[in-house]
Amino acid sequence: MRRFARIDPIKLEEIQARSFDPVALKTAWIEMSDTAEAEMIRVADEQPDLPIGVAFVDSQGNPGWIGDDPTLRIHTPSVRGCLPRVHEVAFD
């Protein structure tokens, strides 16, 4: 999505409250995405036992990034008390 997402200038015109430059918007999106990916890789390399698919929250339940605050605790997602499951599907 990062590299191949398209920003439709007409859609920007429909929703804009101010003028947007599609090229600048795309460039900013790619830079933010690259920074986030590098941070996720860093944390995954430093803490390989962290589970995937969880959120990190403080003592009040506010979300945060474990890379910025190692005191955060894991909050396992649930939907009305049921834990969602991801199944691997093999394609032939």
Distance bins in CASP14 RR format, pairs under 12 A and 6 or more apart:
PFRMAT RR
TARGET T0000
AUTHOR 0000-0000-0000
RMODE 2
METHOD distances of the structure
MODEL  1
1 7 0 0 0 0 0 1 0 0 0 0 0
1 26 0 0 0 0 0 1 0 0 0 0 0
1 29 0 0 0 0 1 0 0 0 0 0 0
1 30 0 0 0 0 0 1 0 0 0 0 0
1 33 0 0 0 0 1 0 0 0 0 0 0
1 37 0 0 0 0 0 1 0 0 0 0 0
2 26 0 0 0 0 1 0 0 0 0 0 0
2 27 0 0 0 0 0 1 0 0 0 0 0
2 28 0 0 0 0 0 1 0 0 0 0 0
2 29 1 0 0 1 0 0 0 0 0 0 0
2 30 1 0 1 0 0 0 0 0 0 0 0
2 31 0 0 0 0 1 0 0 0 0 0 0
2 32 0 0 0 0 1 0 0 0 0 0 0
2 33 1 0 1 0 0 0 0 0 0 0 0
2 34 1 0 0 1 0 0 0 0 0 0 0
2 35 0 0 0 0 0 1 0 0 0 0 0
2 36 0 0 0 0 1 0 0 0 0 0 0
2 37 0 0 0 0 1 0 0 0 0 0 0
3 26 0 0 0 0 1 0 0 0 0 0 0
3 27 0 0 0 0 0 1 0 0 0 0 0
3 29 0 0 0 0 1 0 0 0 0 0 0
3 30 1 0 0 1 0 0 0 0 0 0 0
3 33 0 0 0 0 1 0 0 0 0 0 0
3 34 0 0 0 0 0 1 0 0 0 0 0
3 37 0 0 0 0 0 1 0 0 0 0 0
4 26 0 0 0 0 0 1 0 0 0 0 0
4 29 0 0 0 0 0 1 0 0 0 0 0
4 30 0 0 0 0 0 1 0 0 0 0 0
4 33 0 0 0 0 0 1 0 0 0 0 0
5 22 0 0 0 0 0 1 0 0 0 0 0
5 25 0 0 0 0 0 1 0 0 0 0 0
5 26 1 0 0 1 0 0 0 0 0 0 0
5 29 1 0 0 1 0 0 0 0 0 0 0
5 30 0 0 0 0 1 0 0 0 0 0 0
5 33 0 0 0 0 1 0 0 0 0 0 0
6 12 0 0 0 0 0 1 0 0 0 0 0
6 22 0 0 0 0 1 0 0 0 0 0 0
6 23 0 0 0 0 0 1 0 0 0 0 0
6 25 0 0 0 0 0 1 0 0 0 0 0
6 26 0 0 0 0 1 0 0 0 0 0 0
6 29 0 0 0 0 0 1 0 0 0 0 0
7 13 0 0 0 0 0 1 0 0 0 0 0
7 15 0 0 0 0 0 1 0 0 0 0 0
7 16 0 0 0 0 0 1 0 0 0 0 0
7 20 0 0 0 0 1 0 0 0 0 0 0
7 21 0 0 0 0 1 0 0 0 0 0 0
7 22 1 0 1 0 0 0 0 0 0 0 0
7 23 0 0 0 0 1 0 0 0 0 0 0
7 24 0 0 0 0 1 0 0 0 0 0 0
7 25 1 0 1 0 0 0 0 0 0 0 0
7 26 1 0 1 0 0 0 0 0 0 0 0
7 27 0 0 0 0 0 1 0 0 0 0 0
7 28 0 0 0 0 0 1 0 0 0 0 0
7 29 0 0 0 0 1 0 0 0 0 0 0
7 30 0 0 0 0 0 1 0 0 0 0 0
8 14 0 0 0 0 1 0 0 0 0 0 0
8 15 0 0 0 0 0 1 0 0 0 0 0
8 20 0 0 0 0 0 1 0 0 0 0 0
8 22 1 0 0 1 0 0 0 0 0 0 0
8 25 0 0 0 0 0 1 0 0 0 0 0
8 26 0 0 0 0 0 1 0 0 0 0 0
9 15 0 0 0 0 0 1 0 0 0 0 0
9 16 0 0 0 0 1 0 0 0 0 0 0
9 19 0 0 0 0 0 1 0 0 0 0 0
9 20 0 0 0 0 1 0 0 0 0 0 0
9 21 0 0 0 0 1 0 0 0 0 0 0
9 22 1 0 1 0 0 0 0 0 0 0 0
9 23 0 0 0 0 1 0 0 0 0 0 0
9 25 0 0 0 0 1 0 0 0 0 0 0
9 26 0 0 0 0 0 1 0 0 0 0 0
10 16 0 0 0 0 0 1 0 0 0 0 0
10 20 0 0 0 0 0 1 0 0 0 0 0
10 22 0 0 0 0 0 1 0 0 0 0 0
11 20 0 0 0 0 0 1 0 0 0 0 0
11 22 0 0 0 0 1 0 0 0 0 0 0
11 25 0 0 0 0 0 1 0 0 0 0 0
12 18 0 0 0 0 0 1 0 0 0 0 0
12 19 0 0 0 0 1 0 0 0 0 0 0
12 20 1 0 1 0 0 0 0 0 0 0 0
12 21 0 0 0 0 1 0 0 0 0 0 0
12 22 1 0 0 1 0 0 0 0 0 0 0
12 23 0 0 0 0 0 1 0 0 0 0 0
12 24 0 0 0 0 0 1 0 0 0 0 0
12 25 1 0 0 1 0 0 0 0 0 0 0
12 26 0 0 0 0 0 1 0 0 0 0 0
13 19 0 0 0 0 1 0 0 0 0 0 0
13 20 0 0 0 0 1 0 0 0 0 0 0
13 22 0 0 0 0 0 1 0 0 0 0 0
14 20 0 0 0 0 0 1 0 0 0 0 0
16 22 0 0 0 0 0 1 0 0 0 0 0
16 25 0 0 0 0 0 1 0 0 0 0 0
18 25 0 0 0 0 0 1 0 0 0 0 0
19 25 0 0 0 0 0 1 0 0 0 0 0
20 26 0 0 0 0 0 1 0 0 0 0 0
20 28 0 0 0 0 0 1 0 0 0 0 0
20 29 0 0 0 0 0 1 0 0 0 0 0
21 27 0 0 0 0 1 0 0 0 0 0 0
21 28 0 0 0 0 1 0 0 0 0 0 0
22 28 0 0 0 0 0 1 0 0 0 0 0
22 29 0 0 0 0 0 1 0 0 0 0 0
23 29 0 0 0 0 0 1 0 0 0 0 0
23 30 0 0 0 0 0 1 0 0 0 0 0
24 30 0 0 0 0 0 1 0 0 0 0 0
24 31 0 0 0 0 0 1 0 0 0 0 0
25 31 0 0 0 0 0 1 0 0 0 0 0
25 32 0 0 0 0 0 1 0 0 0 0 0
26 32 0 0 0 0 0 1 0 0 0 0 0
26 33 0 0 0 0 0 1 0 0 0 0 0
27 33 0 0 0 0 0 1 0 0 0 0 0
27 34 0 0 0 0 0 1 0 0 0 0 0
28 34 0 0 0 0 0 1 0 0 0 0 0
28 35 0 0 0 0 0 1 0 0 0 0 0
29 35 0 0 0 0 0 1 0 0 0 0 0
29 36 0 0 0 0 0 1 0 0 0 0 0
30 36 0 0 0 0 0 1 0 0 0 0 0
30 37 0 0 0 0 0 1 0 0 0 0 0
31 37 0 0 0 0 0 1 0 0 0 0 0
31 38 0 0 0 0 0 1 0 0 0 0 0
32 38 0 0 0 0 0 1 0 0 0 0 0
32 39 0 0 0 0 0 1 0 0 0 0 0
33 39 0 0 0 0 0 1 0 0 0 0 0
33 40 0 0 0 0 0 1 0 0 0 0 0
34 40 0 0 0 0 0 1 0 0 0 0 0
34 41 0 0 0 0 0 1 0 0 0 0 0
35 41 0 0 0 0 0 1 0 0 0 0 0
35 42 0 0 0 0 0 1 0 0 0 0 0
35 65 0 0 0 0 0 1 0 0 0 0 0
36 42 0 0 0 0 0 1 0 0 0 0 0
36 43 0 0 0 0 0 1 0 0 0 0 0
36 65 0 0 0 0 1 0 0 0 0 0 0
36 67 0 0 0 0 0 1 0 0 0 0 0
37 43 0 0 0 0 0 1 0 0 0 0 0
37 44 0 0 0 0 0 1 0 0 0 0 0
38 44 0 0 0 0 0 1 0 0 0 0 0
38 45 0 0 0 0 0 1 0 0 0 0 0
38 67 0 0 0 0 0 1 0 0 0 0 0
39 45 0 0 0 0 0 1 0 0 0 0 0
39 46 0 0 0 0 0 1 0 0 0 0 0
39 65 1 0 0 1 0 0 0 0 0 0 0
39 66 0 0 0 0 0 1 0 0 0 0 0
39 67 1 0 0 1 0 0 0 0 0 0 0
39 68 0 0 0 0 1 0 0 0 0 0 0
40 46 0 0 0 0 0 1 0 0 0 0 0
40 47 0 0 0 0 0 1 0 0 0 0 0
40 50 0 0 0 0 0 1 0 0 0 0 0
40 52 0 0 0 0 0 1 0 0 0 0 0
40 53 0 0 0 0 0 1 0 0 0 0 0
40 65 0 0 0 0 1 0 0 0 0 0 0
40 66 0 0 0 0 0 1 0 0 0 0 0
40 67 0 0 0 0 1 0 0 0 0 0 0
41 47 0 0 0 0 0 1 0 0 0 0 0
41 48 0 0 0 0 0 1 0 0 0 0 0
41 67 0 0 0 0 0 1 0 0 0 0 0
42 48 0 0 0 0 0 1 0 0 0 0 0
42 50 0 0 0 0 0 1 0 0 0 0 0
42 65 0 0 0 0 0 1 0 0 0 0 0
42 66 0 0 0 0 0 1 0 0 0 0 0
42 67 1 0 0 1 0 0 0 0 0 0 0
42 68 0 0 0 0 0 1 0 0 0 0 0
43 49 0 0 0 0 0 1 0 0 0 0 0
43 50 1 0 0 1 0 0 0 0 0 0 0
43 52 0 0 0 0 0 1 0 0 0 0 0
43 56 0 0 0 0 0 1 0 0 0 0 0
43 65 0 0 0 0 1 0 0 0 0 0 0
43 66 1 0 0 1 0 0 0 0 0 0 0
43 67 1 0 1 0 0 0 0 0 0 0 0
43 68 0 0 0 0 1 0 0 0 0 0 0
43 69 0 0 0 0 0 1 0 0 0 0 0
43 70 0 0 0 0 1 0 0 0 0 0 0
43 72 0 0 0 0 0 1 0 0 0 0 0
44 50 1 0 0 1 0 0 0 0 0 0 0
44 51 0 0 0 0 0 1 0 0 0 0 0
44 52 0 0 0 0 1 0 0 0 0 0 0
44 66 0 0 0 0 0 1 0 0 0 0 0
44 67 0 0 0 0 0 1 0 0 0 0 0
45 67 0 0 0 0 0 1 0 0 0 0 0
46 66 0 0 0 0 1 0 0 0 0 0 0
46 67 0 0 0 0 1 0 0 0 0 0 0
46 70 0 0 0 0 1 0 0 0 0 0 0
47 56 0 0 0 0 0 1 0 0 0 0 0
47 66 1 0 0 1 0 0 0 0 0 0 0
47 67 0 0 0 0 1 0 0 0 0 0 0
47 70 0 0 0 0 1 0 0 0 0 0 0
47 72 0 0 0 0 0 1 0 0 0 0 0
47 74 0 0 0 0 0 1 0 0 0 0 0
49 74 0 0 0 0 0 1 0 0 0 0 0
50 56 0 0 0 0 1 0 0 0 0 0 0
50 66 1 0 0 1 0 0 0 0 0 0 0
50 67 0 0 0 0 0 1 0 0 0 0 0
50 70 0 0 0 0 0 1 0 0 0 0 0
50 72 0 0 0 0 0 1 0 0 0 0 0
50 73 0 0 0 0 0 1 0 0 0 0 0
50 74 1 0 0 1 0 0 0 0 0 0 0
51 66 0 0 0 0 0 1 0 0 0 0 0
51 74 1 0 0 1 0 0 0 0 0 0 0
51 75 0 0 0 0 0 1 0 0 0 0 0
51 76 1 0 0 1 0 0 0 0 0 0 0
51 77 0 0 0 0 0 1 0 0 0 0 0
51 83 0 0 0 0 0 1 0 0 0 0 0
52 74 0 0 0 0 0 1 0 0 0 0 0
52 76 0 0 0 0 0 1 0 0 0 0 0
52 77 0 0 0 0 0 1 0 0 0 0 0
52 86 0 0 0 0 1 0 0 0 0 0 0
53 74 0 0 0 0 1 0 0 0 0 0 0
53 75 0 0 0 0 0 1 0 0 0 0 0
53 76 0 0 0 0 1 0 0 0 0 0 0
53 77 1 0 0 1 0 0 0 0 0 0 0
53 78 0 0 0 0 0 1 0 0 0 0 0
53 83 0 0 0 0 0 1 0 0 0 0 0
53 84 0 0 0 0 1 0 0 0 0 0 0
53 85 0 0 0 0 0 1 0 0 0 0 0
53 86 0 0 0 0 1 0 0 0 0 0 0
54 63 0 0 0 0 0 1 0 0 0 0 0
54 64 0 0 0 0 0 1 0 0 0 0 0
54 66 0 0 0 0 1 0 0 0 0 0 0
54 72 0 0 0 0 0 1 0 0 0 0 0
54 73 0 0 0 0 1 0 0 0 0 0 0
54 74 1 0 1 0 0 0 0 0 0 0 0
54 75 1 0 0 1 0 0 0 0 0 0 0
54 76 1 0 1 0 0 0 0 0 0 0 0
54 77 1 0 0 1 0 0 0 0 0 0 0
54 78 0 0 0 0 0 1 0 0 0 0 0
54 83 0 0 0 0 0 1 0 0 0 0 0
54 84 0 0 0 0 0 1 0 0 0 0 0
55 61 0 0 0 0 1 0 0 0 0 0 0
55 62 0 0 0 0 0 1 0 0 0 0 0
55 63 1 0 1 0 0 0 0 0 0 0 0
55 64 1 0 0 1 0 0 0 0 0 0 0
55 65 0 0 0 0 1 0 0 0 0 0 0
55 66 0 0 0 0 1 0 0 0 0 0 0
55 72 0 0 0 0 1 0 0 0 0 0 0
55 73 0 0 0 0 1 0 0 0 0 0 0
55 74 1 0 0 1 0 0 0 0 0 0 0
55 75 1 0 1 0 0 0 0 0 0 0 0
55 76 0 0 0 0 1 0 0 0 0 0 0
55 77 1 0 0 1 0 0 0 0 0 0 0
55 78 0 0 0 0 0 1 0 0 0 0 0
56 62 0 0 0 0 1 0 0 0 0 0 0
56 63 1 0 0 1 0 0 0 0 0 0 0
56 64 1 0 1 0 0 0 0 0 0 0 0
56 65 1 0 0 1 0 0 0 0 0 0 0
56 66 1 0 1 0 0 0 0 0 0 0 0
56 67 0 0 0 0 1 0 0 0 0 0 0
56 68 0 0 0 0 1 0 0 0 0 0 0
56 69 1 0 0 1 0 0 0 0 0 0 0
56 70 0 0 0 0 1 0 0 0 0 0 0
56 71 0 0 0 0 1 0 0 0 0 0 0
56 72 1 1 0 0 0 0 0 0 0 0 0
56 73 1 0 0 1 0 0 0 0 0 0 0
56 74 1 0 0 1 0 0 0 0 0 0 0
56 75 1 0 0 1 0 0 0 0 0 0 0
56 76 0 0 0 0 0 1 0 0 0 0 0
56 77 0 0 0 0 0 1 0 0 0 0 0
57 63 1 0 1 0 0 0 0 0 0 0 0
57 64 1 0 0 1 0 0 0 0 0 0 0
57 65 0 0 0 0 0 1 0 0 0 0 0
57 66 0 0 0 0 0 1 0 0 0 0 0
57 69 0 0 0 0 0 1 0 0 0 0 0
57 71 0 0 0 0 0 1 0 0 0 0 0
57 72 1 0 0 1 0 0 0 0 0 0 0
57 73 1 0 0 1 0 0 0 0 0 0 0
57 74 0 0 0 0 1 0 0 0 0 0 0
57 75 1 0 1 0 0 0 0 0 0 0 0
57 76 0 0 0 0 0 1 0 0 0 0 0
57 77 0 0 0 0 0 1 0 0 0 0 0
58 64 1 0 0 1 0 0 0 0 0 0 0
58 65 0 0 0 0 0 1 0 0 0 0 0
58 66 0 0 0 0 0 1 0 0 0 0 0
58 68 0 0 0 0 0 1 0 0 0 0 0
58 69 1 0 0 1 0 0 0 0 0 0 0
58 70 0 0 0 0 0 1 0 0 0 0 0
58 71 1 0 0 1 0 0 0 0 0 0 0
58 72 1 0 1 0 0 0 0 0 0 0 0
58 73 1 0 0 1 0 0 0 0 0 0 0
58 74 0 0 0 0 0 1 0 0 0 0 0
58 75 0 0 0 0 1 0 0 0 0 0 0
59 69 0 0 0 0 0 1 0 0 0 0 0
59 71 0 0 0 0 1 0 0 0 0 0 0
59 72 0 0 0 0 1 0 0 0 0 0 0
59 73 1 0 0 1 0 0 0 0 0 0 0
59 75 0 0 0 0 0 1 0 0 0 0 0
60 72 0 0 0 0 0 1 0 0 0 0 0
60 73 0 0 0 0 0 1 0 0 0 0 0
60 75 0 0 0 0 0 1 0 0 0 0 0
61 72 0 0 0 0 1 0 0 0 0 0 0
61 73 0 0 0 0 1 0 0 0 0 0 0
61 74 0 0 0 0 0 1 0 0 0 0 0
61 75 1 0 0 1 0 0 0 0 0 0 0
62 69 0 0 0 0 0 1 0 0 0 0 0
62 72 0 0 0 0 1 0 0 0 0 0 0
62 73 0 0 0 0 0 1 0 0 0 0 0
62 75 0 0 0 0 0 1 0 0 0 0 0
63 69 0 0 0 0 0 1 0 0 0 0 0
63 72 0 0 0 0 1 0 0 0 0 0 0
63 73 0 0 0 0 0 1 0 0 0 0 0
63 74 0 0 0 0 0 1 0 0 0 0 0
63 75 1 0 0 1 0 0 0 0 0 0 0
63 77 0 0 0 0 0 1 0 0 0 0 0
64 70 0 0 0 0 0 1 0 0 0 0 0
64 71 0 0 0 0 0 1 0 0 0 0 0
64 72 1 0 1 0 0 0 0 0 0 0 0
64 73 0 0 0 0 0 1 0 0 0 0 0
64 74 0 0 0 0 0 1 0 0 0 0 0
64 75 0 0 0 0 1 0 0 0 0 0 0
65 71 0 0 0 0 0 1 0 0 0 0 0
65 72 1 0 0 1 0 0 0 0 0 0 0
66 72 1 0 1 0 0 0 0 0 0 0 0
66 73 0 0 0 0 1 0 0 0 0 0 0
66 74 0 0 0 0 1 0 0 0 0 0 0
66 75 0 0 0 0 0 1 0 0 0 0 0
75 83 0 0 0 0 0 1 0 0 0 0 0
76 82 0 0 0 0 0 1 0 0 0 0 0
76 83 1 0 0 1 0 0 0 0 0 0 0
76 84 0 0 0 0 1 0 0 0 0 0 0
77 83 1 0 0 1 0 0 0 0 0 0 0
77 84 1 0 0 1 0 0 0 0 0 0 0
77 85 0 0 0 0 0 1 0 0 0 0 0
77 86 0 0 0 0 0 1 0 0 0 0 0
78 84 1 0 0 1 0 0 0 0 0 0 0
78 85 0 0 0 0 0 1 0 0 0 0 0
79 85 0 0 0 0 0 1 0 0 0 0 0
END
